[in-house]
Amino acid sequence: MKSKIPNEAEATRTRDFILLVFWMILGVFLATVATSPAETMHKNPVGIGDPWSNKKIIEARNAVELAWEVYHHAALGGTLASPSIQTQLESNLHECRHLLAEAYTAAENRDWKQVGRFHQQILTLSHHVVEASQEPKR
């Protein structure tokens, strides 16, 4: 019995079908990546459409990130004024993170007054951490 050898037309159809499936899979993948949650979270970090609270939370989050960066730079460089100040700054940074989580919750609950209050507390604490981290050793 002879094996069936596909003719050129069948080979072309098979190749075209495989390419079609490949492009469809690639298209679905790219469409999924284009609408990833990370991109959505960057535009709308709390998942609600209130621009004011989004702005406040982004501002607070950036302040906390900056405070951590400045603090770590000073701590790793050994330039913090004293161990007690280091402990206080770490405590303030953890409080900032806690307040940021509370701000997210308040925004999700549409409690704009609380968002503003947490925002102000975060900015105050993070500003204090940045200033204290930059004080020279005595």
PyRosetta script that sets phi, psi and omega in degrees:
from pyrosetta import init, pose_from_sequence

init()
pose = pose_from_sequence("MKSKIPNEAEATRTRDFILLVFWMILGVFLATVATSPAETMHKNPVGIGDPWSNKKIIEARNAVELAWEVYHHAALGGTLASPSIQTQLESNLHECRHLLAEAYTAAENRDWKQVGRFHQQILTLSHHVVEASQEPKR")
pose.set_psi(1, 132.3)
pose.set_omega(1, -178.4)
pose.set_phi(2, -85.9)
pose.set_psi(2, 143.9)
pose.set_omega(2, 175.5)
pose.set_phi(3, -78.7)
pose.set_psi(3, 148.2)
pose.set_omega(3, -177.6)
pose.set_phi(4, -80.2)
pose.set_psi(4, 122.0)
pose.set_omega(4, 177.4)
pose.set_phi(5, -100.0)
pose.set_psi(5, 122.0)
pose.set_omega(5, -178.1)
pose.set_phi(6, -67.2)
pose.set_psi(6, 142.1)
pose.set_omega(6, 177.1)
pose.set_phi(7, -81.2)
pose.set_psi(7, 175.1)
pose.set_omega(7, -174.5)
pose.set_phi(8, -63.3)
pose.set_psi(8, -36.1)
pose.set_omega(8, -179.3)
pose.set_phi(9, -65.9)
pose.set_psi(9, -42.3)
pose.set_omega(9, 178.5)
pose.set_phi(10, -65.9)
pose.set_psi(10, -40.1)
pose.set_omega(10, 178.9)
pose.set_phi(11, -63.7)
pose.set_psi(11, -40.4)
pose.set_omega(11, 178.9)
pose.set_phi(12, -65.6)
pose.set_psi(12, -43.6)
pose.set_omega(12, 178.4)
pose.set_phi(13, -62.0)
pose.set_psi(13, -42.2)
pose.set_omega(13, 179.5)
pose.set_phi(14, -63.7)
pose.set_psi(14, -45.8)
pose.set_omega(14, 178.6)
pose.set_phi(15, -61.3)
pose.set_psi(15, -44.4)
pose.set_omega(15, 179.6)
pose.set_phi(16, -62.8)
pose.set_psi(16, -39.6)
pose.set_omega(16, 178.7)
pose.set_phi(17, -64.4)
pose.set_psi(17, -43.9)
pose.set_omega(17, 179.6)
pose.set_phi(18, -63.4)
pose.set_psi(18, -42.5)
pose.set_omega(18, 177.7)
pose.set_phi(19, -64.1)
pose.set_psi(19, -40.5)
pose.set_omega(19, 178.4)
pose.set_phi(20, -61.0)
pose.set_psi(20, -46.3)
pose.set_omega(20, 178.9)
pose.set_phi(21, -62.6)
pose.set_psi(21, -43.3)
pose.set_omega(21, 178.9)
pose.set_phi(22, -58.3)
pose.set_psi(22, -49.1)
pose.set_omega(22, -178.1)
pose.set_phi(23, -66.4)
pose.set_psi(23, -33.7)
pose.set_omega(23, 177.4)
pose.set_phi(24, -66.6)
pose.set_psi(24, -44.4)
pose.set_omega(24, 178.9)
pose.set_phi(25, -63.8)
pose.set_psi(25, -43.7)
pose.set_omega(25, 178.4)
pose.set_phi(26, -61.7)
pose.set_psi(26, -41.6)
pose.set_omega(26, 178.7)
pose.set_phi(27, -62.7)
pose.set_psi(27, -43.2)
pose.set_omega(27, 178.3)
pose.set_phi(28, -64.0)
pose.set_psi(28, -43.0)
pose.set_omega(28, 179.0)
pose.set_phi(29, -60.3)
pose.set_psi(29, -48.3)
pose.set_omega(29, -179.0)
pose.set_phi(30, -65.1)
pose.set_psi(30, -37.0)
pose.set_omega(30, 177.5)
pose.set_phi(31, -65.1)
pose.set_psi(31, -36.9)
pose.set_omega(31, 178.5)
pose.set_phi(32, -68.0)
pose.set_psi(32, -44.3)
pose.set_omega(32, -179.5)
pose.set_phi(33, -66.5)
pose.set_psi(33, -37.5)
pose.set_omega(33, -177.8)
pose.set_phi(34, -64.8)
pose.set_psi(34, -24.6)
pose.set_omega(34, 179.9)
pose.set_phi(35, -113.5)
pose.set_psi(35, 38.7)
pose.set_omega(35, -176.8)
pose.set_phi(36, -68.7)
pose.set_psi(36, 151.7)
pose.set_omega(36, 178.7)
pose.set_phi(37, -61.1)
pose.set_psi(37, -31.6)
pose.set_omega(37, -179.6)
pose.set_phi(38, -61.5)
pose.set_psi(38, -41.8)
pose.set_omega(38, 179.0)
pose.set_phi(39, -66.1)
pose.set_psi(39, -41.7)
pose.set_omega(39, 179.3)
pose.set_phi(40, -64.4)
pose.set_psi(40, -41.9)
pose.set_omega(40, -179.5)
pose.set_phi(41, -65.4)
pose.set_psi(41, -33.4)
pose.set_omega(41, 179.0)
pose.set_phi(42, -66.0)
pose.set_psi(42, -39.3)
pose.set_omega(42, -179.8)
pose.set_phi(43, -76.0)
pose.set_psi(43, -34.5)
pose.set_omega(43, -174.1)
pose.set_phi(44, -142.1)
pose.set_psi(44, 81.5)
pose.set_omega(44, -169.1)
pose.set_phi(45, -65.0)
pose.set_psi(45, -23.4)
pose.set_omega(45, -178.1)
pose.set_phi(46, -104.4)
pose.set_psi(46, -0.4)
pose.set_omega(46, 175.3)
pose.set_phi(47, 77.7)
pose.set_psi(47, 14.9)
pose.set_omega(47, 175.8)
pose.set_phi(48, -125.4)
pose.set_psi(48, 165.4)
pose.set_omega(48, -173.3)
pose.set_phi(49, -92.9)
pose.set_psi(49, 19.2)
pose.set_omega(49, -178.5)
pose.set_phi(50, -88.8)
pose.set_psi(50, 108.9)
pose.set_omega(50, -176.3)
pose.set_phi(51, -63.5)
pose.set_psi(51, -36.0)
pose.set_omega(51, -178.3)
pose.set_phi(52, -63.0)
pose.set_psi(52, -49.6)
pose.set_omega(52, -178.8)
pose.set_phi(53, -68.0)
pose.set_psi(53, -35.5)
pose.set_omega(53, 176.3)
pose.set_phi(54, -60.5)
pose.set_psi(54, -44.6)
pose.set_omega(54, 179.8)
pose.set_phi(55, -62.4)
pose.set_psi(55, -44.6)
pose.set_omega(55, -179.0)
pose.set_phi(56, -63.8)
pose.set_psi(56, -41.4)
pose.set_omega(56, -178.8)
pose.set_phi(57, -70.4)
pose.set_psi(57, -40.1)
pose.set_omega(57, 177.1)
pose.set_phi(58, -62.7)
pose.set_psi(58, -43.1)
pose.set_omega(58, 178.6)
pose.set_phi(59, -61.7)
pose.set_psi(59, -44.0)
pose.set_omega(59, 179.5)
pose.set_phi(60, -65.4)
pose.set_psi(60, -43.6)
pose.set_omega(60, 179.7)
pose.set_phi(61, -61.7)
pose.set_psi(61, -42.0)
pose.set_omega(61, 178.2)
pose.set_phi(62, -64.5)
pose.set_psi(62, -38.0)
pose.set_omega(62, 178.5)
pose.set_phi(63, -64.8)
pose.set_psi(63, -40.8)
pose.set_omega(63, 178.9)
pose.set_phi(64, -65.6)
pose.set_psi(64, -43.9)
pose.set_omega(64, 179.2)
pose.set_phi(65, -61.7)
pose.set_psi(65, -42.6)
pose.set_omega(65, 178.3)
pose.set_phi(66, -63.5)
pose.set_psi(66, -43.7)
pose.set_omega(66, 180.0)
pose.set_phi(67, -60.3)
pose.set_psi(67, -43.2)
pose.set_omega(67, 178.0)
pose.set_phi(68, -62.9)
pose.set_psi(68, -42.3)
pose.set_omega(68, -179.4)
pose.set_phi(69, -62.5)
pose.set_psi(69, -47.5)
pose.set_omega(69, -178.9)
pose.set_phi(70, -64.6)
pose.set_psi(70, -42.8)
pose.set_omega(70, 179.3)
pose.set_phi(71, -61.4)
pose.set_psi(71, -48.7)
pose.set_omega(71, -179.3)
pose.set_phi(72, -61.8)
pose.set_psi(72, -39.4)
pose.set_omega(72, 178.3)
pose.set_phi(73, -60.3)
pose.set_psi(73, -44.6)
pose.set_omega(73, -179.8)
pose.set_phi(74, -69.6)
pose.set_psi(74, -41.3)
pose.set_omega(74, -178.3)
pose.set_phi(75, -66.1)
pose.set_psi(75, -44.3)
pose.set_omega(75, -179.9)
pose.set_phi(76, -70.6)
pose.set_psi(76, -29.6)
pose.set_omega(76, 178.8)
pose.set_phi(77, -82.4)
pose.set_psi(77, -7.0)
pose.set_omega(77, 179.5)
pose.set_phi(78, 70.7)
pose.set_psi(78, 26.8)
pose.set_omega(78, -176.0)
pose.set_phi(79, -105.4)
pose.set_psi(79, 7.8)
pose.set_omega(79, 176.5)
pose.set_phi(80, -69.4)
pose.set_psi(80, 145.7)
pose.set_omega(80, -172.6)
pose.set_phi(81, -60.6)
pose.set_psi(81, -39.1)
pose.set_omega(81, -179.3)
pose.set_phi(82, -162.8)
pose.set_psi(82, 163.0)
pose.set_omega(82, 177.2)
pose.set_phi(83, -62.5)
pose.set_psi(83, -34.4)
pose.set_omega(83, 179.3)
pose.set_phi(84, -67.7)
pose.set_psi(84, -36.1)
pose.set_omega(84, 176.5)
pose.set_phi(85, -67.1)
pose.set_psi(85, -38.9)
pose.set_omega(85, 178.1)
pose.set_phi(86, -59.9)
pose.set_psi(86, -44.0)
pose.set_omega(86, 179.1)
pose.set_phi(87, -62.8)
pose.set_psi(87, -43.1)
pose.set_omega(87, 179.8)
pose.set_phi(88, -64.7)
pose.set_psi(88, -41.1)
pose.set_omega(88, -179.8)
pose.set_phi(89, -65.9)
pose.set_psi(89, -41.4)
pose.set_omega(89, 177.1)
pose.set_phi(90, -61.1)
pose.set_psi(90, -41.6)
pose.set_omega(90, 178.0)
pose.set_phi(91, -61.6)
pose.set_psi(91, -43.6)
pose.set_omega(91, 178.5)
pose.set_phi(92, -63.6)
pose.set_psi(92, -39.3)
pose.set_omega(92, 179.7)
pose.set_phi(93, -65.8)
pose.set_psi(93, -41.0)
pose.set_omega(93, 177.5)
pose.set_phi(94, -66.5)
pose.set_psi(94, -36.4)
pose.set_omega(94, 176.3)
pose.set_phi(95, -64.8)
pose.set_psi(95, -38.3)
pose.set_omega(95, 176.4)
pose.set_phi(96, -59.6)
pose.set_psi(96, -44.7)
pose.set_omega(96, 179.2)
pose.set_phi(97, -63.5)
pose.set_psi(97, -40.8)
pose.set_omega(97, 178.2)
pose.set_phi(98, -62.8)
pose.set_psi(98, -45.1)
pose.set_omega(98, 179.4)
pose.set_phi(99, -64.4)
pose.set_psi(99, -35.4)
pose.set_omega(99, 178.1)
pose.set_phi(100, -64.4)
pose.set_psi(100, -41.8)
pose.set_omega(100, 176.4)
pose.set_phi(101, -62.6)
pose.set_psi(101, -39.6)
pose.set_omega(101, 177.7)
pose.set_phi(102, -65.1)
pose.set_psi(102, -37.4)
pose.set_omega(102, 178.7)
pose.set_phi(103, -64.7)
pose.set_psi(103, -40.8)
pose.set_omega(103, 176.4)
pose.set_phi(104, -60.4)
pose.set_psi(104, -45.0)
pose.set_omega(104, -179.8)
pose.set_phi(105, -63.0)
pose.set_psi(105, -43.7)
pose.set_omega(105, 179.1)
pose.set_phi(106, -62.0)
pose.set_psi(106, -39.9)
pose.set_omega(106, 179.1)
pose.set_phi(107, -66.3)
pose.set_psi(107, -40.9)
pose.set_omega(107, 177.6)
pose.set_phi(108, -62.6)
pose.set_psi(108, -32.6)
pose.set_omega(108, 178.1)
pose.set_phi(109, -87.4)
pose.set_psi(109, 2.7)
pose.set_omega(109, 179.3)
pose.set_phi(110, 59.2)
pose.set_psi(110, 37.0)
pose.set_omega(110, 177.1)
pose.set_phi(111, -98.6)
pose.set_psi(111, 84.0)
pose.set_omega(111, -171.8)
pose.set_phi(112, -65.1)
pose.set_psi(112, -34.2)
pose.set_omega(112, 179.6)
pose.set_phi(113, -62.6)
pose.set_psi(113, -43.1)
pose.set_omega(113, 178.3)
pose.set_phi(114, -66.2)
pose.set_psi(114, -39.4)
pose.set_omega(114, 178.0)
pose.set_phi(115, -57.9)
pose.set_psi(115, -46.3)
pose.set_omega(115, 179.2)
pose.set_phi(116, -63.2)
pose.set_psi(116, -40.2)
pose.set_omega(116, 179.7)
pose.set_phi(117, -65.8)
pose.set_psi(117, -46.7)
pose.set_omega(117, 179.0)
pose.set_phi(118, -63.7)
pose.set_psi(118, -39.6)
pose.set_omega(118, 178.5)
pose.set_phi(119, -57.1)
pose.set_psi(119, -48.4)
pose.set_omega(119, -178.6)
pose.set_phi(120, -64.6)
pose.set_psi(120, -42.3)
pose.set_omega(120, 178.7)
pose.set_phi(121, -62.8)
pose.set_psi(121, -41.9)
pose.set_omega(121, 180.0)
pose.set_phi(122, -63.5)
pose.set_psi(122, -45.4)
pose.set_omega(122, -180.0)
pose.set_phi(123, -62.7)
pose.set_psi(123, -40.9)
pose.set_omega(123, 179.7)
pose.set_phi(124, -64.1)
pose.set_psi(124, -49.9)
pose.set_omega(124, -179.3)
pose.set_phi(125, -64.0)
pose.set_psi(125, -45.1)
pose.set_omega(125, -177.5)
pose.set_phi(126, -66.7)
pose.set_psi(126, -36.5)
pose.set_omega(126, 176.6)
pose.set_phi(127, -63.0)
pose.set_psi(127, -41.7)
pose.set_omega(127, 177.9)
pose.set_phi(128, -61.5)
pose.set_psi(128, -42.7)
pose.set_omega(128, -180.0)
pose.set_phi(129, -62.8)
pose.set_psi(129, -44.3)
pose.set_omega(129, -179.8)
pose.set_phi(130, -61.7)
pose.set_psi(130, -47.3)
pose.set_omega(130, -179.4)
pose.set_phi(131, -63.1)
pose.set_psi(131, -46.4)
pose.set_omega(131, -178.0)
pose.set_phi(132, -67.2)
pose.set_psi(132, -31.6)
pose.set_omega(132, 178.9)
pose.set_phi(133, -70.0)
pose.set_psi(133, -23.2)
pose.set_omega(133, -177.8)
pose.set_phi(134, -95.5)
pose.set_psi(134, -3.9)
pose.set_omega(134, 176.8)
pose.set_phi(135, -67.8)
pose.set_psi(135, 136.6)
pose.set_omega(135, -179.7)
pose.set_phi(136, -72.5)
pose.set_psi(136, 155.9)
pose.set_omega(136, 175.5)
pose.set_phi(137, -65.7)
pose.set_psi(137, 148.8)
pose.set_omega(137, 178.7)
pose.set_phi(138, -100.5)
pose.dump_pdb("model.pdb")
